Amino acid sequence: MKVHHAKTINEAIDDINTFFQVDMYSKFRPEHKIPTGKNKKMETWYRQDWFKNERDFIEYLNRHFNILKKEIRRL
């Protein structure tokens, strides 16, 4: 797996913003309808690691902001 490292603090902030936009929505809304097969029949898939409570959400944010802090220190 290739790890991306930001080159500037602004890039690091933009990276975490993009990540949150992509990842967090489905952590709050774990049910997704996905077209499958040739006839585009809709199938429901469920994300397994959705937020079950506020503590899970806070831990998630803390983990990712700690990653951001390490990235900024590296710069």
Buried (B, 14 or more C-beta within 10 A) or exposed (E): EEEEEBEEEEEBBEBBEEEBEEEBEBBEEBEEEEEEEEEEEEEEEEEEEEBEEEEEBEEBEEEBEEBBEEBEEEE
